[in-house]
């Protein structure tokens, strides 16, 4: 029990201070608080929508990382007495470690893809909608795209009819969390409020 808890603590610090920093750089996320903000928005979304696949991947990452660390510690303990066995254990540790890094990368990419855009109270509705359209295109979310795209001009830069766009965005905000995440619905509500003012 004690060793298991110790491994969990060590892996937690390793993930926070190294893996998170490394994945943020690979994904082009310059600010550390933005990277962790995506994680926070994902956690908030779990209040309404639970993704069992992501849960299994998180569990897999923790198991692989702790197994790799346990093998590494064991190999270091027997290095002087049994050097050949220690080398074999080190080689074995490389496999779960590589798998853990890959799982961590996929989880970070998932968070960026789904929660990379955060609400901005000062953004224009056109900017909000364009950001959401880009996200939905990356995720191939056909339903919200089908609703929202007709409200934009052909180049996607302007909203010609504020009242029509407001009604369309309301319908998009009513979609299930599996298609439009809670953070995206918050952005839609900001755009709806501004469009309502325009439509008066």
Backbone bond lengths (Angstrom), bond angles and torsions (degrees), N, CA, C in turn:
res aa  C-N    CA-C-N  psi(-1)  N-CA   C-N-CA  omega(-1)  CA-C   N-CA-C  phi
1 X - - - 1.464 - - 1.534 110.67 -
2 X 1.364 114.58 -46.55 1.462 118.44 -179.16 1.527 111.08 -63.90
3 X 1.343 116.56 -46.02 1.465 119.94 -179.07 1.530 110.80 -63.58
4 X 1.337 116.68 -38.77 1.463 119.49 178.11 1.517 111.87 -62.87
5 X 1.329 115.98 -41.91 1.468 120.08 178.22 1.525 110.43 -66.41
6 X 1.339 116.43 -39.38 1.463 120.12 178.75 1.520 111.14 -62.59
7 X 1.339 116.88 -43.03 1.466 120.78 177.58 1.529 110.59 -61.79
8 X 1.334 116.34 -41.36 1.466 119.98 -179.82 1.523 111.08 -62.15
9 X 1.344 117.01 -41.27 1.462 121.08 179.48 1.524 110.58 -65.22
10 X 1.331 116.59 -45.87 1.465 120.57 -179.17 1.524 111.37 -62.36
11 X 1.326 116.55 -42.72 1.465 119.92 179.19 1.523 110.58 -67.03
12 X 1.325 116.96 -36.99 1.464 120.08 177.85 1.519 111.95 -59.77
13 X 1.340 116.69 -45.35 1.464 120.08 178.57 1.527 111.18 -67.93
14 X 1.329 116.60 -38.35 1.463 120.27 179.37 1.527 110.45 -63.27
15 X 1.329 116.16 -42.02 1.468 119.65 178.85 1.529 110.93 -66.07
16 X 1.329 116.63 -44.36 1.470 120.19 -174.55 1.531 111.89 -68.59
17 X 1.353 116.90 -44.00 1.464 119.73 -172.55 1.526 113.84 -91.83
18 X 1.338 117.67 -18.83 1.470 118.20 -178.99 1.522 113.04 -120.38
19 X 1.340 117.43 -59.01 1.455 119.90 -174.83 1.523 111.71 -62.03
20 X 1.341 118.27 -43.69 1.460 120.99 179.74 1.531 110.52 -62.01
21 X 1.334 116.22 -44.74 1.474 120.51 178.92 1.528 111.13 -61.82
22 X 1.333 115.49 -42.52 1.461 119.91 -177.55 1.526 110.99 -67.08
23 X 1.329 117.96 -46.74 1.463 121.02 -179.26 1.526 111.36 -65.73
24 X 1.331 117.17 -36.41 1.462 119.93 177.62 1.525 110.53 -61.05
25 X 1.320 117.00 -42.09 1.472 120.43 178.56 1.526 110.84 -65.37
26 X 1.342 117.05 -42.06 1.460 120.26 -179.29 1.520 111.61 -65.38
27 X 1.332 117.52 -32.46 1.460 121.65 -179.38 1.521 112.70 -87.98
28 X 1.327 116.94 -0.58 1.460 120.39 178.29 1.518 113.68 76.06
29 X 1.324 117.57 23.23 1.463 121.76 177.81 1.527 107.48 -94.44
30 X 1.321 116.70 106.25 1.456 120.86 -171.41 1.525 112.78 -74.88
31 X 1.324 116.68 -36.75 1.460 119.81 -175.22 1.521 110.87 -96.29
32 X 1.329 116.10 130.35 1.463 120.87 -178.71 1.529 111.60 -64.60
33 X 1.359 116.30 -35.35 1.458 118.24 -178.83 1.523 111.88 -68.49
34 X 1.338 117.52 -27.80 1.463 119.81 176.66 1.530 110.32 -71.01
35 X 1.325 117.07 -40.47 1.461 121.16 177.97 1.525 110.30 -59.60
36 X 1.323 116.63 -47.61 1.462 119.71 179.35 1.523 111.16 -73.91
37 X 1.340 117.57 -24.14 1.460 120.14 174.87 1.519 111.35 -64.13
38 X 1.348 116.77 -36.07 1.465 120.24 176.61 1.526 109.87 -64.03
39 X 1.319 116.80 -39.09 1.462 120.59 177.42 1.521 110.34 -64.67
40 X 1.336 116.37 -41.94 1.465 119.67 179.98 1.528 111.08 -63.84
41 X 1.337 116.93 -40.77 1.468 119.46 179.66 1.526 110.85 -67.57
42 X 1.342 116.74 -32.36 1.463 119.69 175.28 1.523 110.47 -65.98
43 X 1.328 116.71 -44.46 1.463 119.92 178.67 1.527 110.78 -61.13
44 X 1.333 116.57 -40.31 1.464 119.77 178.50 1.518 111.32 -62.10
45 X 1.335 116.48 -35.29 1.461 120.10 -178.07 1.523 111.96 -68.48
46 X 1.327 117.68 -22.77 1.465 120.90 -178.17 1.521 112.45 -68.30
47 X 1.335 116.77 -12.63 1.455 118.92 176.59 1.527 111.26 -64.91
48 X 1.338 116.00 -26.32 1.464 119.56 -176.70 1.524 112.70 -118.14
49 X 1.312 117.74 -31.49 1.466 120.55 -175.94 1.521 109.51 -131.70
50 X 1.320 116.98 127.02 1.459 122.39 -178.12 1.522 108.80 -113.61
51 X 1.338 116.24 126.68 1.455 122.08 179.95 1.527 108.05 -105.33
52 X 1.334 117.21 103.53 1.467 121.01 -176.03 1.528 111.31 -66.08
53 X 1.344 116.82 -29.92 1.468 119.56 179.25 1.525 110.59 -64.58
54 X 1.325 116.28 -44.81 1.461 120.44 179.20 1.522 110.20 -64.78
55 X 1.330 116.86 -39.92 1.464 120.60 178.60 1.527 110.82 -59.92
56 X 1.326 116.82 -43.68 1.469 120.45 178.56 1.524 111.30 -64.76
57 X 1.332 116.57 -36.51 1.461 119.38 -179.83 1.526 111.04 -69.56
58 X 1.333 117.15 -37.39 1.465 120.44 175.66 1.534 110.09 -63.25
59 X 1.326 116.57 -43.88 1.465 120.52 178.23 1.524 110.76 -62.14
60 X 1.333 115.81 -41.47 1.462 120.56 178.76 1.524 110.99 -63.23
61 X 1.335 116.43 -42.46 1.469 120.14 178.93 1.529 110.94 -59.97
62 X 1.332 116.90 -46.17 1.466 120.39 -178.45 1.527 111.18 -63.42
63 X 1.331 116.52 -42.37 1.466 120.10 179.66 1.533 110.83 -64.22
64 X 1.332 116.99 -45.51 1.465 120.69 -178.39 1.526 111.41 -65.35
65 X 1.330 116.29 -43.17 1.465 119.13 -178.14 1.527 110.83 -65.98
66 X 1.330 117.10 -42.73 1.456 119.66 -179.53 1.533 111.26 -68.99
67 X 1.310 117.16 -36.91 1.465 120.28 177.81 1.520 110.87 -64.22
68 X 1.346 115.95 -42.90 1.465 119.80 179.22 1.521 110.89 -62.74
69 X 1.336 116.89 -42.58 1.465 120.10 179.62 1.523 111.09 -66.46
70 X 1.339 117.24 -39.46 1.467 120.31 178.57 1.527 111.09 -62.69
71 X 1.322 116.94 -43.17 1.470 120.72 177.87 1.526 111.21 -65.00
72 X 1.329 116.58 -38.58 1.464 120.05 178.31 1.516 111.48 -63.47
73 X 1.333 117.01 -45.80 1.472 120.88 179.84 1.529 110.55 -64.08
74 X 1.334 116.31 -41.59 1.470 119.94 179.67 1.524 110.85 -63.68
75 X 1.330 116.79 -42.37 1.472 119.51 -179.69 1.524 111.29 -64.65
76 X 1.333 117.54 -36.92 1.468 120.36 177.84 1.525 111.29 -67.89
77 X 1.333 116.81 -33.64 1.464 120.51 -179.83 1.525 112.55 -68.11
78 X 1.329 116.46 -32.22 1.480 119.52 -176.80 1.526 112.29 -106.00
79 X 1.339 115.96 9.46 1.466 119.13 -174.05 1.519 112.48 -58.86
80 X 1.331 117.64 -44.31 1.461 119.82 -176.71 1.520 111.98 -75.64
81 X 1.299 118.11 -36.06 1.463 121.02 -177.23 1.525 112.42 -81.49
82 X 1.340 116.51 -40.98 1.469 120.74 -177.64 1.538 109.08 -132.51
83 X 1.305 117.12 75.08 1.472 119.54 -174.65 1.530 114.03 -60.79
84 X 1.335 117.76 -37.68 1.472 119.77 -179.37 1.525 111.05 -66.17
85 X 1.320 115.24 -44.85 1.466 118.68 178.43 1.526 110.83 -63.66
86 X 1.334 116.26 -36.21 1.462 120.21 179.33 1.525 110.79 -63.87
87 X 1.341 115.67 -39.96 1.475 119.43 179.24 1.523 110.65 -65.41
88 X 1.341 115.89 -40.16 1.465 119.74 178.17 1.529 110.43 -62.23
89 X 1.327 116.94 -42.79 1.457 120.67 179.15 1.525 111.42 -64.92
90 X 1.338 116.22 -37.89 1.462 119.57 176.81 1.523 111.23 -62.43
91 X 1.345 115.30 -41.39 1.462 119.26 178.42 1.525 110.70 -64.36
92 X 1.345 116.04 -39.99 1.464 119.58 177.79 1.529 111.35 -65.62
93 X 1.329 116.60 -36.79 1.462 120.73 -179.17 1.524 111.34 -64.38
94 X 1.340 116.54 -26.95 1.470 119.68 -177.75 1.529 111.19 -64.29
95 X 1.322 117.56 -33.98 1.466 120.39 -177.19 1.528 112.37 -67.73
96 X 1.345 119.75 -54.48 1.473 117.70 177.57 1.522 112.66 -64.73
97 X 1.346 117.49 -29.99 1.465 119.25 177.83 1.523 110.80 -65.49
98 X 1.346 116.55 -45.33 1.472 120.15 178.04 1.529 110.71 -62.23
99 X 1.325 116.81 -41.66 1.463 120.41 178.68 1.530 110.97 -63.78
100 X 1.344 116.87 -39.38 1.462 120.36 179.16 1.519 111.06 -64.76
101 X 1.325 117.11 -42.18 1.473 121.21 178.67 1.526 110.14 -63.05
102 X 1.333 116.89 -41.66 1.471 120.37 179.46 1.525 111.24 -64.89
103 X 1.330 116.79 -42.22 1.464 120.05 177.95 1.523 110.95 -63.54
104 X 1.322 116.10 -41.17 1.467 120.13 178.82 1.528 110.31 -62.57
105 X 1.327 116.45 -40.74 1.467 120.20 178.48 1.516 111.29 -63.53
106 X 1.328 117.37 -44.46 1.468 120.44 -179.63 1.521 111.91 -64.50
107 X 1.334 116.70 -37.64 1.464 119.89 177.61 1.527 110.91 -66.51
108 X 1.337 116.40 -39.41 1.467 119.92 178.77 1.528 110.48 -66.21
109 X 1.337 116.89 -40.01 1.465 120.24 178.35 1.524 111.25 -65.71
110 X 1.334 115.99 -37.93 1.463 119.94 177.33 1.520 111.07 -61.68
111 X 1.331 116.56 -45.60 1.468 119.71 -179.77 1.519 111.53 -63.91
112 X 1.333 116.02 -40.86 1.470 118.19 179.96 1.519 110.57 -66.27
113 X 1.340 116.72 -41.75 1.459 120.73 -178.28 1.528 111.95 -64.51
114 X 1.308 115.68 -37.35 1.465 118.96 -174.35 1.527 113.68 -97.66
115 X 1.332 117.19 -28.66 1.463 119.75 -174.74 1.531 112.29 -126.62
116 X 1.316 116.95 19.96 1.461 120.67 -175.99 1.512 114.36 -72.25
117 X 1.312 118.02 -22.38 1.461 121.80 -179.79 1.520 108.23 -102.69
118 X 1.326 116.41 121.18 1.469 119.69 -179.41 1.527 109.74 -105.08
119 X 1.323 117.39 153.67 1.470 120.98 -178.76 1.521 112.21 -60.23
120 X 1.338 115.82 140.39 1.458 122.64 177.19 1.523 107.94 -130.44
121 X 1.316 115.85 110.69 1.464 120.57 -174.58 1.525 112.79 -66.04
122 X 1.344 117.11 -17.43 1.461 120.26 -176.76 1.524 112.96 -103.61
123 X 1.329 117.75 2.44 1.466 120.92 -179.17 1.530 110.42 -77.21
124 X 1.326 116.42 147.38 1.457 121.37 175.12 1.527 109.26 -72.59
125 X 1.337 118.51 150.79 1.471 120.11 179.05 1.523 112.83 -54.93
126 X 1.347 116.37 -36.95 1.467 119.55 179.29 1.528 111.10 -61.67
127 X 1.328 116.50 -40.33 1.470 120.20 179.41 1.524 110.88 -67.20
128 X 1.328 115.49 -41.20 1.467 119.36 179.50 1.522 110.88 -63.10
129 X 1.321 116.03 -46.49 1.463 119.96 -177.38 1.520 110.48 -65.80
130 X 1.332 117.45 -41.30 1.471 119.50 178.76 1.522 111.13 -61.65
131 X 1.334 116.83 -41.99 1.468 120.16 178.60 1.529 111.03 -62.55
132 X 1.316 116.09 -41.54 1.464 119.90 179.39 1.523 111.36 -68.03
133 X 1.325 116.98 -39.92 1.468 120.37 178.52 1.530 110.04 -61.10
134 X 1.331 116.97 -41.32 1.472 120.05 177.90 1.528 110.81 -61.04
135 X 1.334 116.33 -43.59 1.466 119.85 178.65 1.518 111.62 -63.20
136 X 1.316 116.49 -45.53 1.464 120.10 -178.12 1.524 111.66 -66.72
137 X 1.318 116.87 -33.72 1.467 119.86 176.09 1.529 110.45 -63.92
138 X 1.336 116.67 -42.57 1.466 120.52 179.70 1.523 111.28 -63.76
139 X 1.338 116.41 -33.68 1.460 120.50 -179.05 1.526 112.53 -93.25
140 X 1.334 116.37 -2.77 1.476 121.52 -177.78 1.523 111.39 57.75
141 X 1.324 116.35 43.09 1.466 121.96 177.10 1.529 108.31 -85.77
142 X 1.331 115.78 92.64 1.459 121.36 -172.07 1.531 112.26 -69.16
143 X 1.313 117.92 -40.81 1.469 120.81 -174.14 1.526 113.38 -60.47
144 X 1.351 119.71 -53.34 1.468 118.02 178.20 1.523 112.82 -64.99
145 X 1.324 117.54 -32.96 1.472 120.00 177.16 1.525 110.34 -64.52
146 X 1.324 115.99 -42.00 1.467 120.76 179.59 1.528 110.92 -61.86
147 X 1.317 116.98 -33.59 1.462 120.61 -179.87 1.527 112.17 -77.10
148 X 1.317 116.22 -44.48 1.463 120.93 -167.30 1.526 113.89 -86.52
149 X 1.305 118.40 -38.08 1.470 120.89 -173.88 1.535 113.77 -56.78
150 X 1.343 120.62 -39.84 1.473 119.05 178.71 1.526 114.12 -62.64
151 X 1.323 117.79 -18.35 1.468 120.18 -179.82 1.521 112.32 -80.75
152 X 1.324 117.46 -9.55 1.459 122.35 179.93 1.518 110.83 -100.90
153 X 1.330 115.92 160.12 1.464 120.39 173.05 1.524 109.14 -70.04
154 X 1.323 116.50 171.37 1.462 121.41 -175.67 1.527 112.03 -59.31
155 X 1.341 116.84 -35.40 1.465 119.35 179.29 1.524 112.50 -84.52
156 X 1.339 117.85 -3.38 1.455 122.53 177.30 1.514 114.86 72.91
157 X 1.325 116.92 16.61 1.465 119.84 -175.28 1.525 113.95 -102.68
158 X 1.332 118.01 -18.95 1.465 120.30 -175.33 1.532 110.92 -131.68
159 X 1.327 114.53 159.83 1.464 122.37 174.58 1.527 107.28 -116.18
160 X 1.331 118.21 102.13 1.469 119.95 -174.09 1.524 114.43 -71.98
161 X 1.318 117.78 -33.95 1.467 121.75 -176.36 1.531 108.76 -121.48
162 X 1.337 115.61 103.38 1.463 119.96 -174.78 1.527 112.09 -64.95
163 X 1.321 117.02 -40.94 1.468 120.25 -178.02 1.527 110.94 -64.88
164 X 1.321 116.11 -44.76 1.465 120.36 179.27 1.525 110.35 -63.72
165 X 1.322 116.63 -44.30 1.465 120.47 -179.75 1.518 111.03 -63.27
166 X 1.347 117.06 -39.50 1.468 120.84 178.46 1.523 111.01 -59.65
167 X 1.335 116.77 -45.25 1.467 120.61 -179.33 1.521 111.34 -65.79
168 X 1.323 115.61 -38.21 1.473 120.11 179.33 1.526 110.69 -65.64
169 X 1.323 116.68 -43.30 1.455 120.38 -179.60 1.520 111.34 -66.29
170 X 1.327 116.63 -33.20 1.464 119.43 175.81 1.519 111.08 -63.03
171 X 1.324 116.55 -40.95 1.469 120.02 177.64 1.522 110.64 -65.60
172 X 1.325 117.05 -38.28 1.466 120.16 178.12 1.529 110.74 -66.30
173 X 1.336 116.69 -36.93 1.465 120.46 179.97 1.523 112.01 -68.68
174 X 1.326 117.09 -20.09 1.467 121.32 179.29 1.523 112.91 -86.44
175 X 1.314 117.03 -3.64 1.470 120.23 179.56 1.535 110.20 -68.89
176 X 1.335 117.26 158.27 1.476 120.04 179.56 1.526 112.06 -61.17
177 X 1.330 116.31 156.02 1.461 121.29 179.63 1.526 112.30 -63.14
178 X 1.311 117.15 -21.87 1.463 119.90 177.88 1.525 111.90 -68.41
179 X 1.327 117.32 -22.55 1.464 121.13 178.90 1.520 112.11 -102.97
180 X 1.319 117.22 -39.39 1.465 122.13 177.92 1.520 107.00 -127.57
181 X 1.323 116.76 114.07 1.469 120.42 -174.75 1.520 111.21 -69.84
182 X 1.345 117.73 161.21 1.468 120.53 178.97 1.527 113.67 -56.48
183 X 1.338 117.69 -38.81 1.465 119.47 178.95 1.526 110.73 -66.52
184 X 1.329 117.07 -34.92 1.470 120.39 177.50 1.534 110.59 -70.73
185 X 1.319 116.93 -35.43 1.462 119.68 176.90 1.525 111.10 -65.49
186 X 1.323 116.24 -34.69 1.456 120.13 175.71 1.524 110.36 -62.77
187 X 1.324 116.48 -41.00 1.463 120.47 176.86 1.524 111.13 -64.71
188 X 1.327 115.96 -40.14 1.460 119.55 178.26 1.526 110.85 -61.94
189 X 1.322 116.87 -40.33 1.465 120.32 -179.79 1.529 111.18 -64.46
190 X 1.335 116.94 -36.24 1.461 119.93 176.50 1.528 110.66 -64.11
191 X 1.339 116.08 -43.81 1.468 120.02 178.80 1.528 110.81 -65.79
192 X 1.329 116.99 -39.62 1.468 121.54 179.87 1.533 110.53 -61.65
193 X 1.322 116.86 -41.85 1.465 120.64 -179.48 1.526 111.01 -61.92
194 X 1.329 116.21 -43.65 1.466 119.77 179.79 1.517 111.27 -68.05
195 X 1.331 117.22 -40.82 1.472 120.76 -179.88 1.533 110.82 -66.87
196 X 1.323 116.96 -32.60 1.462 120.00 177.04 1.531 110.74 -63.33
197 X 1.320 115.34 -38.27 1.468 118.84 176.99 1.525 110.89 -66.02
198 X 1.323 116.04 -40.03 1.463 119.91 179.64 1.519 111.59 -65.63
199 X 1.340 116.24 -36.52 1.462 120.26 -173.93 1.529 113.04 -73.64
200 X 1.319 117.55 -12.06 1.478 119.70 -177.55 1.536 110.75 -72.40
